[in-house]
Amino acid sequence: MSEDQLGKLCDIVSALGGNVNFTAEKLCFNSETLTIHVPFKWGLEDLYGLAHEIGHLKDHLENELNYDLWRNNSAYRLTVEMRAWTYSYDILMEAGIHTSNWSNHVNQKLSSYLNFPYQSLDALEGEAV
Ligand SMILES: [Zn+2]
């Protein structure tokens, strides 16, 4: 990866009104501060991960994510994660980052969200989403 590509991803975060913090150990998005915490690891798959977190930022700005449901309902979590991965592809294209292994990477990540017991979307009925 190049520093230029990382810089482009950071520019996209700024344009959305978010922040990048390079001090955390684990990649994550904090919706309260609109900050993406990123470790100092910058292989291609790490850029996919950052683009995914930018996807969460975009999704949060548009949909106001429900983090209790994200934690407790696997169907909701899978839907939210898939949306973030969908956004990530456009973000990577916008930043000019090579997406050759992107679909394999996403397949692996999505299967990891399918924790059992799996709660169906029907379990969301009556819940505010
Ligand atoms: Zn995610």
Residues whose N, C-alpha, C, O or C-beta is under 5 A from the ligand:
A	BS01	ZN	E81 A84
